[in-house]
């Protein structure tokens, strides 16, 4: 026993000395069970990519492939036994060369573009915004204000600079066809011309643009944090190997789960020096080495006592682990296929519904509906208006369901982000109430907002927070069998604000309260069956409040139904009054979607 302990202490000391002299690699990928890897040793993969898409994939000064995509593929090859050969070309040639002899292709394209690709894996999203020297526009501004500002400069020879493909320019002309555009070879030259006032605006991905501003010290340039469009960086795989898609998909999923993907992304976008990173790695490694030595000493002490038990259970654990891993792999693949199917289906449904909605709006604007001729024509016009209203209302109902499905998938994949700014919560709720009254969705006496404190400043995304309260109000109207009464009371606390929301709806049973905010939850009462929905509204309410670092609790009593919402107060003062022009769409469309199943109610 003493001899064994002495040997283990000597081994631990040798291990510590050898560990302290071992180099550390930040992007190494470790596997828990190497036997799970399908043997692909000696497999060569040809990667076709862009020549100048810095910092995702580009040719460095030595002419070698570099960038985030290259780091990911190199780590993937080391883990699964593939050897990578990179061929970089101008963007226009990549597609044809890939079809000729490529195995993996790197592409970047606007998020809503589709080209029929079946085996595509997205690993990074870039949000494009406008950079400018114009100090009149605030940092967090709406797309409509930017468009109005560009419209006012149309005759001033102002230019928008961009770097990218012709497809980018085509996409921009569809979304923002106001000023002329100028293409650049590099982001550095683009920012230089912007700083020298040769162009008025520059279209650059947010994270990359902010990093370059620090590097070049262009203090006069600011970023207008309004997403013009989102571009996805993806790998497209050929059909030559049945295993390649599953291997790469599992590898990227694993990186995301254990946080290594964020580390690899921060290498290209975070403003950190190599020395700081190395010092942190050395400190972390030394701590790990000390913990390892302590663990070895403890294991040596307990080894003699536990050895027989470990030997008896090892075979059973290994067998059970193998069975569990197979079941987990099947369940994971099935869930991935299901999520991908629902996301693709939601996008496919959203496009035709938008087309139908636009057509119905065009019909509403037709001069035929304004005829004041004979009785027969007036009767036909009234019927057409009625049925056209039914079409539009049901389109908004479908659009709400589809939007909720897409947002749930975005939350599951952690691709949902907020555009937060300081705002007055009391002002926001009063403006929501006024809009609901103006659009005749609710009489004035049915909705009361109580607050003795003005203003109440919170850091929030105005659009998403409005979505939360509109969902609660629409639920109160749908599930009430008498004249609705809604009271919202706002009370400041030490570091947060408490919002009490109470109505006179039917409520739910005590047994069902824990299920209220779960996904796909439905109550089975007769009143609620008249207004069936997707079962996602309250789930999204809870998740959106959680993203704001808030929470929601529910209390039900015989004659009323109430929520308690808590949000943290903002330490930042309000910079400008709230404007109901939000980042993801028109407020009126949001209101029509939330109240499509209820209809208008005149006071």
C-alpha positions in Angstrom: 0.0 0.0 0.0 2.8 2.5 0.9 4.8 1.4 -2.1 1.9 2.0 -4.4 1.4 5.5 -3.0 5.1 6.4 -3.4 5.0 5.2 -7.0 1.9 7.3 -7.7 3.4 10.4 -6.1 6.5 10.1 -8.3 4.4 9.6 -11.4 2.3 12.7 -10.5 5.5 14.8 -10.1 6.9 13.7 -13.4 3.5 14.4 -15.1 3.4 17.9 -13.7 6.9 18.7 -15.0 6.1 17.3 -18.4 2.8 19.2 -18.5 4.4 22.5 -17.7 6.7 22.1 -20.7 4.0 21.1 -23.2 2.7 23.7 -25.7 -1.0 24.6 -25.6 -3.2 24.8 -28.7 -6.4 26.8 -28.3 -8.3 25.2 -31.1 -7.5 21.5 -30.4 -10.7 19.2 -30.5 -10.8 16.4 -28.0 -13.1 13.3 -28.3 -14.5 11.4 -25.3 -14.6 8.1 -27.2 -12.4 7.8 -30.4 -13.9 4.5 -31.3 -17.1 6.3 -32.4 -15.3 7.9 -35.3 -16.0 6.2 -38.6 -12.5 5.5 -40.1 -11.9 7.8 -43.1 -8.1 7.9 -42.8 -6.4 8.8 -46.1 -9.5 10.4 -47.5 -8.7 13.6 -49.4 -11.3 16.4 -49.5 -11.2 19.2 -52.1 -12.5 22.5 -50.6 -13.6 25.2 -53.1 -13.8 28.6 -51.6 -13.7 32.4 -52.0 -10.5 34.2 -52.6 -11.3 37.4 -50.6 -14.1 36.9 -48.1 -12.2 38.1 -45.1 -12.3 37.0 -42.4 -14.4 33.9 -43.1 -12.3 32.5 -46.0 -9.5 34.3 -47.9 -6.0 34.0 -49.2 -3.4 35.5 -46.8 -0.2 37.3 -47.7 1.6 33.9 -48.1 -1.1 32.8 -50.5 -2.5 30.2 -48.1 -6.2 29.6 -47.2 -7.1 31.3 -44.0 -10.1 32.4 -42.0 -12.8 31.1 -39.7 -14.1 28.5 -42.2 -10.6 27.1 -42.7 -10.1 26.8 -39.0 -13.3 24.8 -38.7 -12.5 22.5 -41.6 -8.9 21.9 -40.4 -10.2 20.9 -36.9 -12.9 18.7 -38.5 -10.2 17.0 -40.7 -8.0 16.4 -37.7 -10.9 14.8 -35.7 -12.4 12.6 -38.4 -9.3 11.7 -40.4 -9.8 13.8 -43.5 -7.0 15.6 -45.4 -8.0 19.0 -46.7 -6.9 20.6 -50.0 -8.0 24.2 -50.5 -8.6 25.8 -53.8 -9.5 29.5 -53.7 -11.1 31.3 -56.6 -13.0 34.6 -57.4 -16.5 34.2 -56.1 -18.0 34.1 -59.6 -16.1 30.9 -60.4 -16.6 29.0 -57.2 -19.9 27.3 -58.1 -18.8 26.0 -61.5 -15.5 24.6 -60.1 -17.3 23.0 -57.2 -19.6 21.1 -59.5 -16.6 19.9 -61.5 -14.5 18.3 -58.8 -15.2 19.8 -55.3 -16.3 18.0 -52.2 -17.0 21.0 -49.9 -17.9 24.5 -51.0 -17.9 27.7 -48.9 -20.7 30.1 -49.7 -22.1 33.4 -48.3 -25.5 34.6 -49.3 -28.4 36.6 -47.9 -30.3 34.5 -45.4 -33.6 34.3 -47.3 -32.0 33.3 -50.6 -32.5 29.7 -51.8 -30.9 27.7 -54.7 -32.3 24.2 -54.2 -29.2 23.0 -52.2 -30.1 20.0 -50.0 -26.8 19.5 -48.1 -26.0 22.9 -46.7 -24.7 23.5 -43.1 -24.7 27.1 -41.8 -22.0 27.9 -39.2 -22.0 31.7 -38.9 -24.4 34.6 -39.6 -23.3 38.1 -40.6 -25.7 41.1 -40.0 -25.0 43.9 -42.4 -25.6 47.5 -41.3 -24.7 51.0 -42.7 -21.6 52.8 -41.4 -21.6 56.6 -41.8 -20.1 59.9 -40.7 -23.6 61.4 -40.5 -24.1 62.3 -36.8 -27.7 63.3 -37.2 -28.9 59.7 -37.3 -28.7 57.9 -33.9 -26.9 54.6 -33.5 -30.1 52.6 -32.9 -32.4 53.9 -35.5 -35.2 52.4 -37.6 -34.9 51.3 -41.2 -37.6 53.8 -42.2 -35.6 56.7 -40.8 -32.5 55.6 -42.7 -34.4 55.2 -45.9 -35.9 58.7 -45.4 -32.4 60.2 -44.8 -31.1 58.4 -48.0 -34.0 59.7 -50.0 -33.2 63.3 -48.9 -29.6 62.9 -50.2 -30.6 61.5 -53.6 -29.6 64.7 -55.4 -26.4 65.3 -53.4 -24.2 62.7 -55.3 -24.1 60.5 -52.2 -22.9 56.9 -52.7 -23.2 53.7 -50.8 -20.0 51.6 -50.8 -20.1 47.8 -50.5 -17.8 44.9 -51.0 -19.1 41.7 -52.4 -20.9 39.9 -55.2 -23.2 41.3 -57.8 -26.0 39.4 -56.0 -25.4 41.7 -53.0 -26.0 44.7 -55.2 -29.1 43.1 -56.7 -30.5 42.3 -53.3 -29.8 45.8 -52.0 -31.5 47.4 -55.0 -34.6 45.5 -54.2 -34.5 46.5 -50.5 -32.9 50.0 -50.6 -33.1 51.3 -54.2 -32.5 55.0 -53.3 -28.8 55.9 -53.8 -26.2 54.7 -56.3 -23.7 52.0 -55.2 -20.0 51.6 -55.6 -18.1 48.2 -55.3 -14.8 47.9 -53.5 -12.2 45.2 -53.4 -11.5 45.4 -49.7 -13.2 46.6 -46.5 -10.1 48.6 -45.7 -10.4 50.8 -48.9 -14.1 51.0 -48.3 -13.7 52.5 -44.8 -10.9 54.7 -46.0 -13.1 56.4 -48.6 -15.8 56.7 -46.0 -13.4 58.4 -43.6 -12.2 60.7 -46.4 -15.8 61.6 -47.2 -15.6 60.2 -50.8 -18.7 58.1 -50.1 -21.6 58.8 -47.7 -22.4 55.3 -46.4 -20.6 51.9 -46.2 -22.4 48.5 -46.0 -20.3 46.2 -43.7 -21.1 43.3 -41.3 -21.6 44.7 -37.8 -18.9 42.7 -35.9 -16.3 43.0 -38.6 -16.9 46.8 -39.1 -16.6 47.6 -35.4 -13.3 45.7 -35.2 -11.9 47.5 -38.2 -12.9 50.9 -36.8 -10.8 50.1 -33.8 -7.8 49.0 -35.8 -7.9 52.0 -38.2 -8.9 54.4 -35.4 -11.7 56.1 -37.5 -13.4 57.9 -34.7 -15.8 59.9 -36.9 -17.5 56.8 -38.3 -20.4 55.3 -36.5 -22.5 52.1 -37.1 -26.3 52.5 -37.5 -27.4 49.4 -35.7 -30.3 48.5 -38.1 -29.9 45.2 -40.0 -30.2 45.8 -43.7 -29.9 42.1 -44.5 -28.4 39.0 -42.9 -25.9 36.8 -44.7 -25.3 33.2 -43.9 -21.8 31.5 -44.1 -22.3 27.9 -45.0 -20.7 24.7 -46.2 -22.3 23.0 -49.2 -21.4 19.3 -49.6 -21.4 17.2 -52.7 -23.3 13.9 -52.9 -20.1 11.8 -53.2 -20.0 10.6 -49.6 -23.0 9.5 -47.5 -21.0 9.9 -44.3 -19.5 13.4 -44.9 -22.7 15.4 -44.3 -23.4 13.5 -41.0 -19.8 13.8 -39.8 -19.5 17.5 -40.5 -23.0 18.2 -39.0 -22.2 16.3 -35.8 -18.8 18.0 -35.6 -20.3 21.5 -35.9 -23.1 20.7 -33.4 -20.5 19.4 -30.9 -18.4 22.6 -31.2 -21.5 24.7 -30.5 -22.5 22.6 -27.5 -19.1 22.7 -25.8 -18.4 26.3 -26.6 -15.4 25.8 -28.9 -17.2 27.4 -31.8 -17.5 30.7 -29.9 -13.8 30.5 -29.1 -12.9 30.0 -32.8 -15.2 32.9 -33.8 -13.7 35.2 -31.2 -10.3 34.6 -32.7 -11.4 36.5 -35.8 -13.7 39.1 -34.3 -12.8 39.9 -30.7 -10.3 42.6 -30.0 -7.8 40.6 -28.0 -4.0 40.2 -28.5 -2.3 36.9 -28.8 -0.2 37.6 -25.6 -3.4 38.0 -23.5 -4.9 34.8 -24.9 -1.6 32.9 -24.3 -1.3 34.2 -20.7 -4.9 33.2 -20.0 -4.2 29.7 -21.5 -1.1 29.3 -19.4 -2.9 30.3 -16.2 -5.8 28.0 -17.0 -3.4 25.2 -17.8 -1.5 25.6 -14.6 -4.7 25.5 -12.6 -5.8 22.4 -14.5 -2.4 20.8 -13.9 -2.7 21.4 -10.1 -6.2 20.0 -10.0 -5.0 17.0 -12.0 -2.3 16.2 -9.5 -4.7 16.5 -6.6 -7.1 14.2 -8.4 -4.3 11.6 -9.1 -3.3 11.7 -5.4 -6.9 11.1 -4.3 -7.4 8.4 -6.8 -4.1 6.7 -5.7 -5.4 6.8 -2.1 -8.7 5.2 -3.0 -7.5 2.9 -5.7 -6.8 -0.2 -3.6 -10.3 0.0 -1.9 -12.3 0.7 -5.1 -10.4 -1.5 -7.6 -12.5 -4.6 -7.2 -15.8 -2.7 -7.4 -14.6 -0.8 -10.5 -13.6 -4.1 -12.3 -17.0 -5.6 -11.5 -19.0 -2.7 -12.9 -16.8 -1.7 -15.9 -18.1 -4.2 -18.4 -21.7 -3.4 -17.5 -21.2 0.4 -17.8 -19.4 0.1 -21.1 -22.2 -2.0 -22.6 -24.9 0.3 -21.3 -23.0 3.4 -22.5 -22.8 2.0 -26.0 -26.5 1.3 -26.1 -27.3 4.8 -24.7 -25.0 6.5 -27.3 -26.8 4.7 -30.1 -30.2 5.8 -28.8 -29.0 9.4 -28.3 -27.6 9.5 -31.8 -30.8 8.3 -33.3 -32.9 10.8 -31.3 -30.6 13.7 -32.1 -30.7 13.0 -35.8 -34.5 12.6 -35.7 -34.9 15.9 -33.8 -32.5 17.7 -36.2 -34.5 16.4 -39.3 -37.8 17.5 -37.6 -36.6 21.0 -36.8 -35.1 21.4 -40.2 -38.4 20.3 -41.8 -40.6 22.6 -39.8 -38.2 25.6 -40.4 -38.2 25.0 -44.2 -41.9 24.4 -44.2 -42.5 27.7 -42.3 -40.4 29.6 -44.8 -42.2 28.0 -47.8 -45.6 28.9 -46.3 -44.6 32.5 -45.4 -43.8 33.4 -49.0 -47.2 32.5 -50.7 -49.1 34.0 -47.7 -47.3 37.3 -48.1 -48.1 37.3 -51.8 -51.8 36.6 -51.1 -51.8 39.4 -48.5 -50.2 41.9 -50.9 -52.7 41.0 -53.6 -55.6 41.5 -51.1 -54.2 44.9 -50.2 -54.0 45.8 -53.9 -57.6 44.8 -54.3 -58.5 47.0 -51.3 -56.8 50.0 -52.9 -58.6 49.5 -56.3 -60.9 52.3 -57.3 -63.7 49.8 -57.9 -64.4 49.7 -54.2 -65.0 53.4 -54.1 -67.8 53.5 -56.6 -71.0 55.3 -55.7 -73.2 54.1 -58.6 -76.4 52.1 -58.6 -77.5 49.7 -55.9 -76.4 46.5 -57.6 -72.8 47.8 -58.0 -72.8 49.0 -54.4 -74.0 45.6 -53.1 -71.3 43.8 -55.1 -68.7 46.2 -53.9 -69.8 45.6 -50.3 -69.6 41.8 -50.7 -66.2 42.1 -52.3 -64.9 44.2 -49.5 -66.3 41.7 -46.9 -64.6 38.7 -48.6 -61.4 40.6 -49.2 -61.3 41.5 -45.5 -61.8 37.8 -44.6 -58.8 36.9 -46.9 -56.6 39.5 -45.3 -57.6 38.6 -41.7 -56.9 34.9 -42.3 -53.6 35.7 -44.0 -52.5 37.6 -40.9 -53.6 34.6 -38.7 -51.4 32.2 -40.7 -48.6 34.7 -40.8 -48.6 34.9 -37.0 -48.4 31.1 -36.7 -45.6 30.9 -39.2 -43.7 33.8 -37.6 -44.0 32.1 -34.2 -42.7 28.8 -35.6 -39.7 30.4 -37.2 -38.9 32.3 -33.9 -39.2 29.1 -31.8 -36.6 27.5 -34.1 -34.4 30.5 -33.9 -34.6 30.4 -30.1 -33.7 26.6 -30.1 -30.6 27.3 -32.3 -29.6 30.4 -30.3 -29.9 32.6 -33.5 -32.4 35.0 -31.9 -31.0 38.4 -31.0 -32.4 41.6 -29.5 -31.8 45.2 -30.4 -32.0 46.8 -27.0 -32.0 50.4 -26.1 -33.2 52.5 -23.1 -37.0 53.2 -23.3 -39.8 54.5 -21.1 -42.0 51.5 -20.2 -44.9 53.8 -19.2 -44.7 55.7 -22.5 -44.6 52.4 -24.4 -47.7 51.0 -22.8 -49.7 54.2 -23.3 -48.7 54.3 -27.0 -49.8 50.7 -27.4 -53.1 51.5 -25.7 -53.6 54.5 -28.0 -52.8 52.5 -31.1 -55.3 49.7 -30.1 -58.0 52.3 -29.6 -57.2 54.1 -32.9 -57.5 50.8 -34.7 -60.7 49.9 -32.8 -59.4 46.7 -31.4 -60.4 47.6 -27.9 -62.6 50.3 -26.3 -60.9 52.9 -24.1 -62.7 51.8 -20.9 -61.6 48.2 -21.2 -57.8 48.8 -20.8 -56.4 50.8 -17.9 -52.8 51.6 -17.2 -51.9 52.6 -13.7 -48.5 54.2 -12.7 -47.4 56.7 -10.1 -43.9 56.7 -11.5 -42.9 58.4 -14.7 -40.7 57.6 -16.5 -39.7 54.0 -15.8 -36.6 53.3 -17.9 -35.7 49.7 -18.9 -33.2 48.4 -21.4 -35.3 46.5 -24.0 -36.1 45.8 -27.6 -39.2 47.9 -28.1 -40.6 45.6 -30.9 -40.3 42.4 -28.9 -41.5 43.9 -25.7 -44.6 45.3 -27.5 -45.1 41.8 -28.9 -45.2 40.4 -25.3 -48.0 42.8 -24.1 -50.0 42.5 -27.3 -50.1 38.8 -26.9 -51.3 39.0 -23.3 -54.0 41.6 -24.3 -55.2 39.5 -27.3 -55.4 36.4 -25.0 -57.5 38.4 -22.5 -60.0 39.4 -25.2 -60.2 35.9 -26.7 -60.8 34.0 -23.5 -63.3 36.3 -21.9 -67.0 35.5 -21.9 -68.1 39.1 -20.9 -67.1 42.7 -21.4 -63.3 42.6 -20.9 -61.6 44.5 -18.1 -57.8 44.8 -18.3 -55.6 46.6 -15.7 -51.9 47.1 -16.0 -50.2 48.5 -12.9 -46.5 49.6 -12.9 -44.5 49.8 -9.7 -40.8 50.6 -9.3 -38.7 48.5 -6.9 -35.0 48.8 -5.9 -33.4 47.5 -9.1 -36.4 46.4 -11.1 -39.9 47.2 -12.1 -42.9 45.0 -11.2 -45.8 45.0 -13.7 -49.1 43.6 -12.6 -51.3 42.5 -15.4 -54.9 41.5 -14.4 -58.0 40.7 -16.5 -61.4 39.1 -16.0 -61.0 36.2 -18.3 -61.9 32.6 -17.4 -58.4 31.6 -16.3 -57.3 28.0 -16.0 -57.3 25.3 -13.4 -54.6 25.1 -10.7 -53.4 21.7 -12.0 -52.6 23.2 -15.5 -50.7 26.3 -14.2 -47.2 24.6 -14.5 -48.0 23.8 -18.2 -49.2 27.3 -19.2 -45.8 28.5 -20.6 -44.7 25.3 -22.2 -44.5 24.9 -26.0 -47.6 23.7 -27.8 -49.8 24.0 -24.7 -53.6 24.0 -25.2 -56.4 24.4 -22.7 -59.4 22.1 -23.4 -62.3 24.4 -22.3 -65.2 25.2 -24.6 -64.4 29.0 -24.7 -60.8 28.4 -25.6 -61.7 25.9 -28.4 -63.5 28.8 -30.2 -60.1 30.6 -30.5 -57.6 27.8 -31.0 -54.0 28.9 -31.8 -50.6 27.4 -32.3 -49.8 26.9 -28.6 -46.6 29.0 -29.0 -47.7 32.5 -27.9 -47.2 32.3 -24.1 -44.0 30.2 -24.6 -42.6 33.0 -26.7 -43.7 35.5 -24.1 -41.7 33.7 -21.4 -38.6 33.3 -23.6 -38.6 36.9 -24.8 -38.8 38.2 -21.2 -36.0 35.8 -20.3 -33.9 37.3 -23.0 -34.6 40.7 -21.4 -33.4 39.2 -18.1 -37.0 39.3 -16.8 -39.6 36.7 -15.8 -43.3 36.2 -15.7 -45.5 34.5 -13.1 -49.2 33.6 -13.3 -51.9 33.8 -10.6 -55.5 32.6 -11.2 -58.5 33.2 -9.1 -62.3 32.6 -9.6 -63.1 36.0 -11.0 -59.8 37.2 -12.6 -56.6 36.0 -14.1 -53.3 37.9 -13.4 -49.6 37.9 -14.3 -46.7 39.4 -12.5 -43.9 40.5 -14.9 -40.5 41.6 -13.5 -37.9 43.5 -15.6 -34.6 45.1 -14.5 -34.3 48.9 -14.5 -31.8 50.5 -16.9 -28.9 52.5 -15.5 -28.8 54.4 -18.8 -30.9 57.5 -19.2 -33.4 57.9 -22.0 -31.8 59.6 -25.0 -34.9 60.2 -27.2 -38.7 59.7 -27.2 -40.0 56.3 -28.3 -41.0 55.9 -31.9 -43.3 53.0 -32.8 -41.2 52.2 -35.9 -39.5 49.0 -35.0 -36.6 47.0 -36.5 -38.4 43.9 -37.8 -41.5 45.3 -39.4 -44.3 47.7 -39.3 -46.2 48.0 -35.9 -49.6 47.9 -37.6 -48.7 44.5 -39.2 -47.7 43.2 -35.7 -51.0 44.4 -34.3 -53.0 42.8 -37.1 -51.3 39.5 -36.7 -51.9 39.4 -32.9 -55.6 40.4 -33.2 -56.4 38.6 -36.5 -58.5 35.9 -34.7 -60.5 38.5 -32.7 -61.4 41.3 -35.1 -62.1 44.9 -34.4 -64.4 46.1 -31.6 -65.8 49.6 -31.7 -66.2 51.4 -28.3 
